[in-house]
Amino acid sequence: MKRFWEEFKYLNYDMPKTAKYILWILGGLFLANALKTVAFNPAILLIIVVLLMSVVLHEVAHGYVAYLFGDDTAKNQGRLTLNPIKHLDLAGTLFPLFLILTGSRFIIGWAKPVPISFERLRKKKNGVFFVSIAGVTVNFILAFIGANIIKFFPDKVYANQYIYTVVSYLIRINLVLAIFNLIPIPPLDGSRIIWSLGSRGVKDFMESMENYGLIIILVLVFTGSLWGIILPIFNFFINLLNMYIKL
């Protein structure tokens, strides 16, 4: 948490005082609205817990598989831990909170990427592939666990509002995280998967996109195109899980 606030102060250290006052006022209004929203809907806290757990497990999975393939960078930096404070990212924390508090149907957040030295991986091509799919694999597993809870304990799930909230968002958040990360745009996992499977030309193309990936993602977000990509795939998996639950 200390590092989180240090990053926040660093990003704003040279901001004019007037701008800082405006930022604090806006932050205060946002916090007041957040507290009001939580007071009327305590289940939001459960959604935040599910989100934190999901993004942390995603990142830890990357680091652990990298460790299995010979890269102990994440381990040496204390990132192979389930302590969410070690993984907090400023933007990745505030953005999903904003989405949750504004009632967004889709929730996307991210933790601070686990440091991985791909050059240190044994059998680099296989190493990059398995490290890259580790996070999304965990997200799909968590969504499947949620579906199984509904399948085998429907009475308990539907009888309790808070259990239903946790299980439903366990499925929804993890499906969105998995689909989002599979988009083949750097630095998302999908680009690494394509890199590991592709020819030299494909590898060169993916590497050339490294400097533009975040810009492309932001354009997709602000134009609404990102949801156009995610929604059909999300609905496909939801329908698939619903069929499984009804078997």
Steps between C-alpha positions, in 0.01 A plus 500: 500500500792735576639451150150558357481845659860580408414434136191722532705786646772457239249529215373829645806653666541784246129576465401865567337561840168605344486175303583304816213668687262417216629141499447467875146645473413260219659215696298594806176508301584164345577353844179641647300353213685169542418484872137587429479231231660239726270596788195431283654196331757321723531224239730735306773422753467132409537584131821691577634202697423264209671737257812532716520124547460438127767744379745395772465131416541588131833672565628244750430226245726676249779531755471145628509341153797722412669369815434142387671583170808641674428870549498592869464878446148517644596276793803714585287815496243348737224490239408132535262592779122524533533824697308746276696800629814363329316505166307829515518718190371859524305513173406133516343557843319830439357414158303189608382681815360770273329236283352324804370820658344619175317170457689382194398156373862412427782529752862509389793558729860399513779451746856616460654258249720236660860555383612227262835470323400308190864460398560288812225248421610147416376389158408860429228434242313256725577711806349816351189307390430338837581816698265697272204262531543453877301808602204450267493130587456590866221744408314235299543253788356751749201563271448123471517467879225763524287303252550184705391674819174595327463151349546304823374749762220694323280529809775663705605732217155631414383517861767748607553833323865528602593146397327560166694825452836336572436200274350696211783752500757224541377375164451835328821670613722204419347446156553866414858493633581187300347626175655845537846358562473266200468795260823485292617854571817565705539493795200266537558127535350429159791676328751280685307187409501600131872585528583157644306316228580722203765510231791744506286748306219476754748543785645813334151644447401444865825655619443801274161558664646523853519881489144543373311231691377714789391774261300247297337363816406850622347582160298178517382588853395858428331418169306215657654254255654297783159394627404413142790254497441360848119478510437228236772277645378570854143404402629183332672383820202602716270291280749213515513514881120526520468181291753329730311612811173361361644158410 
